[in-house]
């Protein structure tokens, strides 16, 4: 199909990737986001081969290599630092033809935003949609509205538009743990600079992953009741208590974090949805299949969504709704 106007709600990894792919296919694309300033959710993400290959297809492979960290190995260690498993990633890289790239989310989002050749309209909260024979109209909190041939709801795990697609509220489910995450200067006394090191035990995790700029992306997972109070002034004391007796590298990591630049989300995910599409509206990324943050697959799947949706629009002449149904069948 040609000459489509497409509205994307959400300027995260999925929305921006979809916007880039759709613009490269020749479509008119508008991206809106409710935030006043684009800021990444979380400090880092590991992009594995499926996500990086999407960027390669979009001509962004070299850009990704410049901002991604070099990760050649993975190590799993016990609470006390005993080596449990040492994984050489090079055989995997050779088999799939692409190395993974750990990356700071801010760097990734900036790269994607720079690659999208259009305006991202911020401070634009979409509060509803309506379909008719002319297309789909998005309504915004400020009274603005826009009509397009299709709408992509890439508005995250707490999507406002998911209810329209499903005709019911589906709330994210608490996964039972809190995730402290951020960036620290890379140092060999914390972990090898080419290795993702993960300490596991007591239902907790402490992790260090190399990203560009001679930094480590870290996260510390702790099972806690939902709604446990959070105060950055207490983060280090709390983490020292949660990880008391763990390996020296974990203790050094806790000492070096900047609590006021450390995120602390309660982790949620979504169960499988019965559908991802209604008429000319499609869910994409976390609005469709939010996962716990393991192996970066929330972000990688969002990237795949954008490319797959674009391909189906490009390769059918049977209408928008048919193309979106094909997208749904593959991505659900």
N, C-alpha and C positions, 0 to 999 in steps of 0.2 A: 504493500500500500504506500501511496505517496501523499504529500501535502497534508500531513496530520499536524494538528496543534495539540500539544500534550502538556498537562499540568502535573507537576510533581510537588507533593506536600512532604517536606522534610529534606534537609540539606546535610544529612549525615553521610556515612560511607556509602550506603545503598542508594540514596537519592542522588548524590553527586555522580556516582558511577553510572547509574541509569541515564542521567542527564547528558553525560559525555557521550555514551554509546548512541543515544537517540539523536543528538546533534550531529554526530559523525555520519549517521544514516540519512541526514538531510531533513529531519523533522524540526518543527518549531517547538521549543521547549521553554517553559517558565517554571522556575523553582521558587517555592515559598517556604519559610520557616518561622516558627513562632518566636524564636529567640531574638534578642536585640543585637547580639554579637555571637558569631560562630565560635564555639569552643568545643573541643573534643570531650567525649564522655570517657573518662579513664586516661591513664598516662601512656599506655602502650598496648600493642596487639601483635601477635605473631601471625604473619600472612604466610600460609602454606601454599603448596604448588597450585591448588585450584584457584585461589585468589590471585596469586601473582600472574598466572596464565591469562586471567581476564585482563589485567593491566597490560600484559604483553600484546594482547589482541587490540587494545585501544592505543597502542603506540607509546605506552608509558613505562615500558620495561626498564629503560636506562634511567629514567627518573626514579623508579623504585629502587634500583640498585644503589643509587647515590644516597638515599635516605635510610636504607635498610641496614641493619647490623649483620655481620658475618657470623653465622651460627653453624659450626661444623659437627658438634656433638651435643648429646643430652646426657646428664647424669642424674640418677635418683639416689638420694642419700637418706640415711636414717636420721632420727632425732639427734643422735650424737655425732653424726658426720660419717658414719660407716658407708662405704660405697655399696649400693644395692644393685645398680645396673648402670652400665656405661654403653651408650648407643652411638655408634658412628653413623652420622646422617648421610655420608657420601654415597653408600650403595642406594639409598632411597632417591637421592638427587639424580644419580645416573639412571635409575629405573624410570622415573617420571619425567626426567628432562628439565627439572627446574628446582633450584634451591629455595628454601623458605627464607623469608626476611622478617625478623623482628623489627618493629618500627615504633617510634613515638607517635601516638595518635595525632598530636598537633602537626607533626611533619606530614603525615599521610593526608590529613584533611586539607592542609595548605596546598599540597601537591594537586589533589583532586579539584579543589576550588580554582586553582590557577589554570587547570586544564579544561574547565568548563567555560566555553566561549559565550558567556551571557551573564546577565545580572541574577544574583540570588536575592530575592526580596525578603528582607528580615522584618521582624516585628509584625509578622502577618500570621495570626493564629486562625487556622481554618476550623470553623465550628460546625460545618455541615456541608452536605452535597445534595444535589437534586438532578435527576436525569429526565430528559425528554427527547423528542425526535431530533432536536438540534445538537444534542451532545450532553455533556455533564457540566453542571455549574457548581463551582466551589464558592462558599460564602465565608467571609472573614469577619472577625470580631469587630473590626473598625468600620464595618458597613460595606467594604469593597467586595466585589464579586467578579469572577472570571469564568468564561465558558470555553470548553475545549472538546476535542473529539474523544479523549479519554483522560482519566486521572489516575495517577499512581500514588497510593498512600504509603509513603516511606517515613511515617511519623513515629516510629519507634515502638518499644515494648508497651508503652502506655498510650497507644494509638487512639485518637479520638474517632477516626474514621472506620476502625475495625467493626464497630457496632453496626454501621450502615451495611457493610458487606455481609456480616453474619446474621443480622437482624436480632442480635442479642448481645449482652455484655459478657465478655470473656476476660476475667481478671488474671493478671500474672500471678503465679504461685511462688511463694517464698521458698527458696531452695535450702534454707536452714543455716546459712552462714553469711558472715560479713567479710568483705575483701578490702583490706588496706592496699593501696597501690600508688606508685609514683616513680620518680627517677632519681638516681644517685650517680655520682661520678664512678666510672668503672675502676676497679682496683683488683689486682691479683690476690690480695688477701681476703677478698670476698668470694671471687670465683674466677676461673679462667675466662679471658675475654672473648673466646670463641665458643663458649659452652653455655648451654642453658642448664642451670643447676636447680634441682627441686628437692627440698627436704620434706619428708613426709612422716607422719606419725600422730597418734592421739587425735585422729580425724582432723588434723590441721595440715597446712602446707606453707612453706616459705620458699620463695622462688626468686632467682636472679637470671635475667636474660639480656644479652648484649644488644644495644641499639646504636645507631650512628651517633657521632659526636662524643665518642669515648664515654658512654654512659651505660648504666644498667637500668632496665625496667624491672622493678621489683613488685611482687605482691605477697601478701600474707593473709591466709584464709583461716578463719576461726569460727566454729559453730557457736552461734549466740541466738538468744530469743529475738524474734522480730520486735523492732521498736526499742532495742537497747540504746540508751542515751549515748550521744557522740559529742565529744568536745576535743578539738585538735590539741588543746593544751594538755590533755591527758593521754594522747595517743601513745607516746613512747612508754610511759609508765604502764599502760594497759598491755602493750605488746610485750614488754619485759616480763610481765606476770604470765601472760598466755604462753610465752615461749621460754619460760624458766627452765634451765637445764639443757637447752638445745645447743647445738654446735657453736663454736666460737664465731664462725662466719655469720651466723644468724644474729648473734648478739651485737657484732660490729655493724651489721646492716641496720638494726634498730637504732643504734647510736647515731648513725649518719643520716637518717631520713630527716627531711624538713616537714614537720607535722602540718604546717600551714600550706604546704604544696602537695599534701597527700590526700588522695580521695579515699572515701570509706563508704562505698555503696553496700546496701543489703542486696544480695544476689537473688534475682527472680528469673523464672523462665515461663514459657508457654507450653501447654500441651498441644497435641496435633489438632489442627483446625479442620473442620469438615469441608471448608471451601476457602479459596483465596480471592475469588472474583465474584462480583455482582454487576451484571450489565457491562458498563464501560469503566468500572472502577476496579483496580487491582491492588491487593496488599503486596508489599515488597519488604524484604529484610526483616528486622525485628518485629514489625507489626504483624508479620505472617508466621514467623517461626523463630522467636527469640530463644536462645539457648544459654546455658551457663557458660562462662568464659573459659572454654577448654579448646586449646589448639587454634584459637582465633576463628572458629568456624561460624560464629555469628556474623562477623564481618565478611569472611570469605563467601559465605552463602548469599549474603546481600549483594555482593559484587556479581556473583553468578546470576542471581535473579535479574539484574539489570541487563546483562548481556543476552540472556535467554529471551526475555521479553522483547528486546529490540529485534532479535533474529526472527521471532514469530511474526512481528509486525511487518518486517521486510519481505517475508517469504509467503505471505498469503494475500489473495485478492478477495477473500470471502467476508471481509468486514472486521471491524475492531473486536467485536464480541467473540467471534470465532478465534481470532488470534489470542485473545486473553484466556479463552478456555484451554487452548493448547498449552499456553504458559502454565496455567493452573495444573493441568494433568502432569506436567513434568516436574513442577516444583513443590507440589503438595506433599 
